[in-house]
């Protein structure tokens, strides 16, 4: 029975492949030209987006002067990865190291940091209680929070890839890897904790930020 089902599946896949090849064979010069023009258009649009992102300070990891600058940034950049830190917290320097690397890799999002002690209104509004906390904003809405290092294996020596994977859970950055499996497989026992905390606590249920405040 298993062999019959397997043979049927193979036949279906072969048929689909044959149909795709036939469609390609039937493309005339005008079709190929249209595909090429569409591809060029998409490339130009992406290049324009990248220029706009760079103009808005994407590609670098920077500190925001105050709460006012946070709201100004939010109006220009719909996707934000913001680290709320404190000078006296050693783990914040570990976060800084990783986010500096990721900022250059993911220019589709604005990577920044805010001194929690100097921004009490914003810190309270986002209900931030633990430092470091990374606020993840997607399409101008708070999507998720990386609170401390629990989701990163609960250790200080997690990899940049691990933090990238965790940030990608929110959709704030483009990620080409497997969102179901953390890159640090030796810490795979923590994956269930991650899924429990995503969208849980800290009111991470797509709550809006009022950028007019």
Number of C-alpha atoms within 10 A of each C-alpha: 6 7 8 9 10 11 12 12 12 12 12 12 12 12 12 12 12 12 12 12 11 11 10 12 9 10 11 9 9 9 12 12 12 11 12 12 12 12 12 12 12 12 12 12 12 12 12 11 14 16 13 15 18 14 10 13 18 23 22 20 23 18 16 15 13 14 19 15 13 20 17 12 19 20 13 14 21 16 24 26 24 23 26 25 23 17 11 8 11 13 16 19 15 14 22 17 12 18 24 17 15 21 20 16 14 18 21 22 26 29 25 25 22 23 18 23 13 13 16 13 12 19 17 11 9 17 12 19 12 12 18 23 20 24 23 27 29 19 15 21 20 24 23 29 27 22 19 17 18 13 22 26 20 12 11 12 10 16 14 19 15 19 21 22 23 23 21 18 19 20 16 25 24 15 14 8 13 10 12 10 11 22 19 16 11 9 16 14 11 16 17 10 14 19 14 11 17 19 17 13 12 15 14 20 14 15 14 13 15 11 13 8 7
